[in-house]
Amino acid sequence: MASREMAHWLLKPTVAKPFARKMGMTAQVIERMYKLVAERVPVSFNPQDAATLRAMEEANGLRPHAITRADWIKPISRRHPAQRTAFIMLTVAGVEQANRAIRGLTVAGRKVLVRRDMEEPKRCARCQRYDGHYARECKAEQDICANCAGAHATARCDTRDDPRTYKCANCATHGHAAWDKNCPTLRAKTSGRIQRRADSGFRFFVTNAPETWVSEEEELARAPSPPTVWSQIQHHLEDADADPRNQQTQPRIESFFGDAMQSQHSFVSE
């Protein structure tokens, strides 16, 4: 579209449906979606409940149905019994809504950090390589195990319950599997993909709004320094010094230590 106003006009249901019908039976007019990660969300939150998502949108100043989907990143079955928070993948419609969410959301009564999702390269489930193909397109002669790098399918691996026997098929390093998010090969490829993006290094999705042009480094430099222990207890000590009830306490303390030191000196002399 030639302007933002025209794009918003086209997204109206009364306009989008007849427009798509003229384009063909399978055509659809949809708003661009943005992937976000909400960190350390309380596990009591239910991302599958539509009413919960609508309430979260209202509480955080997002428009209704701005959050089109929410899913736990790690399966619930793989959680530790004592785990209290987890990460959620959010799909948000509209760049303005996505940038507003990145400023921070309150979820289940907790203020959580929200960031753009990092696009990771796809890993083939057969050869375990990050070469941009899937298992159905893989031309490898045999399966490679994602756990131990052996010449067998991952489902038939006997070491899947013993992390000490893991070996990465990509970097040939013992101690982690091919699916490990901390794999050096995966981190290097992910970093390369991010650096090739035009908006790399920005916290927000870049738009015409100047506040989205600030890089992550600049924003970090502008942020206030974290509080020190002294800054958090200083006012308590100053208030104690100013309290008249404490004016008589200090002389008694000094007198006590003075008498104690004098007694000790006398004992040593004797």
C-alpha positions as CSV (number, residue, x, y, z in Angstrom):
1,M,0.0,0.0,0.0
2,A,1.1,3.6,-0.6
3,S,0.3,4.7,2.9
4,R,-0.4,3.4,6.4
5,E,-4.0,4.6,6.3
6,M,-4.7,2.7,3.1
7,A,-3.2,-0.5,4.7
8,H,-5.4,-0.1,7.8
9,W,-8.4,0.5,5.6
10,L,-7.7,-2.7,3.6
11,L,-7.5,-4.7,6.9
12,K,-11.1,-3.9,7.8
13,P,-13.2,-7.0,7.6
14,T,-15.8,-5.2,5.4
15,V,-13.1,-4.4,2.9
16,A,-10.7,-7.4,3.3
17,K,-13.3,-10.1,2.5
18,P,-14.6,-8.7,-0.8
19,F,-11.1,-7.7,-1.8
20,A,-9.8,-11.2,-1.3
21,R,-12.8,-12.7,-3.1
22,K,-11.9,-10.7,-6.2
23,M,-8.3,-11.9,-6.0
24,G,-9.3,-15.6,-6.0
25,M,-10.9,-18.3,-3.9
26,T,-7.8,-19.0,-1.8
27,A,-6.6,-15.4,-1.4
28,Q,-6.6,-13.9,2.1
29,V,-5.9,-10.5,3.5
30,I,-4.1,-10.8,6.9
31,E,-2.1,-8.5,9.1
32,R,1.6,-9.3,9.4
33,M,2.4,-11.4,12.5
34,Y,5.4,-10.9,14.8
35,K,7.0,-13.5,17.0
36,L,7.9,-12.5,20.6
37,V,9.2,-14.4,23.6
38,A,7.9,-13.6,27.1
39,E,10.4,-14.7,29.7
40,R,9.7,-16.2,33.1
41,V,5.9,-16.3,33.0
42,P,4.3,-18.0,36.0
43,V,3.3,-21.6,35.1
44,S,-0.2,-20.9,36.5
45,F,-0.9,-18.9,33.4
46,N,-3.0,-20.7,30.8
47,P,-2.0,-19.5,27.2
48,Q,-4.7,-21.7,25.6
49,D,-7.5,-19.8,27.3
50,A,-8.9,-17.1,25.0
51,A,-10.5,-15.2,27.8
52,T,-7.1,-15.1,29.6
53,L,-5.5,-13.6,26.5
54,R,-8.2,-11.0,26.1
55,A,-7.8,-10.0,29.8
56,M,-4.0,-9.7,29.3
57,E,-4.5,-7.5,26.3
58,E,-6.8,-5.2,28.2
59,A,-4.5,-5.0,31.2
60,N,-1.5,-4.1,29.1
61,G,-3.1,-1.6,26.7
62,L,-3.1,-3.8,23.7
63,R,-6.0,-3.8,21.2
64,P,-8.5,-6.8,21.4
65,H,-7.2,-9.9,19.6
66,A,-3.7,-8.4,19.1
67,I,-2.3,-11.6,20.6
68,T,-3.3,-14.2,18.0
69,R,-1.5,-17.2,19.7
70,A,0.4,-18.1,22.8
71,D,2.3,-21.3,23.5
72,W,4.7,-22.6,26.1
73,I,8.1,-23.0,24.4
74,K,9.1,-26.1,26.4
75,P,6.5,-28.9,26.7
76,I,4.8,-29.0,30.0
77,S,5.8,-32.7,30.3
78,R,9.5,-31.7,30.4
79,R,9.2,-29.3,33.3
80,H,11.0,-29.8,36.6
81,P,8.5,-30.5,39.4
82,A,9.7,-27.4,41.3
83,Q,9.6,-25.1,38.2
84,R,7.5,-21.9,38.8
85,T,8.1,-19.9,35.6
86,A,8.6,-20.7,31.9
87,F,9.0,-19.0,28.6
88,I,6.0,-18.3,26.2
89,M,6.0,-17.7,22.5
90,L,3.6,-14.9,21.6
91,T,2.3,-14.2,18.1
92,V,1.2,-10.6,17.8
93,A,-0.6,-8.9,15.0
94,G,0.7,-5.5,13.9
95,V,4.1,-3.9,14.4
96,E,2.8,-1.2,16.7
97,Q,1.2,-3.8,19.0
98,A,4.4,-5.9,18.9
99,N,6.6,-3.0,19.9
100,R,4.2,-2.1,22.7
101,A,4.5,-5.6,24.1
102,I,8.3,-5.5,23.9
103,R,8.2,-2.6,26.4
104,G,7.0,-5.1,28.9
105,L,3.9,-7.1,29.8
106,T,2.2,-8.0,33.1
107,V,1.2,-11.6,32.9
108,A,-0.5,-13.4,35.8
109,G,0.3,-10.5,38.1
110,R,4.0,-10.6,37.2
111,K,6.0,-8.1,35.2
112,V,7.9,-10.1,32.5
113,L,10.5,-9.2,30.0
114,V,9.5,-9.5,26.3
115,R,11.9,-9.7,23.4
116,R,11.9,-10.4,19.7
117,D,12.2,-14.1,18.8
118,M,15.5,-15.1,17.4
119,E,15.1,-17.0,14.2
120,E,17.0,-20.3,14.5
121,P,18.0,-22.3,11.5
122,K,16.0,-25.5,10.9
123,R,17.6,-28.7,11.8
124,C,17.0,-31.9,9.7
125,A,15.6,-34.6,11.9
126,R,17.4,-37.3,9.9
127,C,21.0,-36.1,9.4
128,Q,20.8,-33.4,12.2
129,R,22.5,-30.7,9.9
130,Y,21.5,-27.1,9.7
131,D,21.6,-27.0,5.9
132,G,18.1,-25.6,5.4
133,H,16.3,-28.9,4.5
134,Y,13.9,-31.2,6.2
135,A,13.9,-34.9,6.7
136,R,11.7,-35.6,3.8
137,E,14.2,-33.9,1.5
138,C,17.3,-35.3,3.2
139,K,19.7,-37.1,0.9
140,A,21.9,-38.7,3.6
141,E,22.6,-42.4,3.2
142,Q,21.6,-43.2,6.8
143,D,19.9,-41.7,9.9
144,I,22.1,-39.9,12.4
145,C,21.1,-39.9,16.1
146,A,20.4,-36.5,17.6
147,N,21.5,-37.8,21.0
148,C,24.7,-39.7,20.5
149,A,25.6,-39.0,16.8
150,G,25.3,-42.8,16.1
151,A,24.2,-44.3,12.8
152,H,20.6,-44.9,13.9
153,A,17.4,-43.1,14.2
154,T,17.0,-41.0,17.4
155,A,13.9,-42.9,18.5
156,R,16.0,-46.1,18.7
157,C,18.8,-44.5,20.8
158,D,19.5,-46.2,24.1
159,T,21.3,-43.2,25.6
160,R,18.5,-40.7,25.5
161,D,18.0,-40.9,29.3
162,D,21.7,-40.5,30.1
163,P,23.0,-37.0,29.2
164,R,26.6,-38.1,30.0
165,T,26.7,-40.1,26.8
166,Y,25.4,-37.4,24.5
167,K,27.5,-36.4,21.5
168,C,26.6,-33.6,19.1
169,A,26.5,-34.7,15.4
170,N,27.3,-31.1,14.3
171,C,30.3,-30.1,16.3
172,A,31.4,-33.6,17.4
173,T,31.5,-32.5,21.0
174,H,30.7,-34.8,23.9
175,G,28.4,-33.6,26.6
176,H,25.5,-32.2,24.6
177,A,23.1,-33.4,22.0
178,A,22.4,-32.0,18.5
179,W,19.2,-30.4,19.7
180,D,20.9,-28.5,22.6
181,K,20.3,-24.8,22.3
182,N,23.8,-24.1,23.6
183,C,25.5,-26.0,20.8
184,P,28.3,-23.8,19.4
185,T,27.3,-24.7,15.8
186,L,23.7,-23.6,16.4
187,R,24.7,-20.4,18.2
188,A,27.1,-19.5,15.4
189,K,24.5,-20.1,12.7
190,T,21.9,-18.2,14.6
191,S,24.2,-15.2,15.1
192,G,25.0,-15.2,11.4
193,R,21.3,-15.1,10.5
194,I,20.6,-12.3,12.9
195,Q,23.5,-10.2,11.6
196,R,22.2,-10.4,8.1
197,R,18.9,-8.8,9.0
198,A,18.4,-5.2,8.2
199,D,17.1,-4.4,11.7
200,S,19.8,-6.4,13.5
201,G,20.9,-4.8,16.8
202,F,17.6,-3.1,17.5
203,R,15.4,-4.0,20.4
204,F,12.2,-3.0,18.6
205,F,10.9,-3.7,15.1
206,V,12.0,-0.7,13.2
207,T,9.2,1.6,11.9
208,N,8.8,5.2,11.0
209,A,8.6,6.1,14.8
210,P,12.0,7.5,15.9
211,E,11.8,5.7,19.3
212,T,12.3,2.4,17.4
213,W,15.6,3.5,15.9
214,V,17.6,3.2,19.1
215,S,20.0,0.3,19.1
216,E,20.3,-2.1,21.9
217,E,23.7,-0.7,22.9
218,E,22.3,2.9,23.0
219,E,19.3,1.8,25.1
220,L,21.5,-0.1,27.5
221,A,23.8,3.0,27.9
222,R,20.8,5.2,28.7
223,A,19.4,2.8,31.3
224,P,20.1,3.7,34.9
225,S,22.8,1.7,36.7
226,P,21.6,-1.2,38.9
227,P,21.1,-0.3,42.6
228,T,24.0,-0.9,44.9
229,V,23.6,-2.3,48.4
230,W,24.6,1.1,49.9
231,S,21.9,2.9,47.8
232,Q,19.3,0.6,49.2
233,I,20.2,0.9,52.9
234,Q,21.5,4.5,53.0
235,H,18.2,6.1,53.7
236,H,17.5,3.7,56.6
237,L,20.8,4.7,58.2
238,E,20.3,8.4,57.6
239,D,16.8,8.2,59.1
240,A,18.2,6.4,62.1
241,D,20.9,9.1,62.6
242,A,18.2,11.8,62.5
243,D,15.9,10.0,65.0
244,P,16.2,11.9,68.4
245,R,15.7,8.6,70.2
246,N,19.1,7.5,68.9
247,Q,21.0,10.5,70.0
248,Q,21.4,9.1,73.5
249,T,22.2,5.6,72.3
250,Q,25.5,6.5,70.6
251,P,27.2,8.0,73.7
252,R,26.3,5.0,75.7
253,I,27.8,2.7,73.0
254,E,31.0,4.8,73.0
255,S,31.1,4.8,76.8
256,F,30.7,1.0,76.8
257,F,33.5,0.4,74.4
258,G,35.7,3.0,76.1
259,D,35.3,1.3,79.5
260,A,35.9,-2.1,78.0
261,M,39.1,-0.9,76.4
262,Q,40.3,0.7,79.6
263,S,39.6,-2.5,81.6
264,Q,41.5,-4.6,79.0
265,H,44.5,-2.2,79.3
266,S,44.5,-2.4,83.0
267,F,44.4,-6.2,82.9
268,V,47.4,-6.3,80.5
269,S,49.4,-4.0,82.7
270,E,48.8,-6.1,85.8
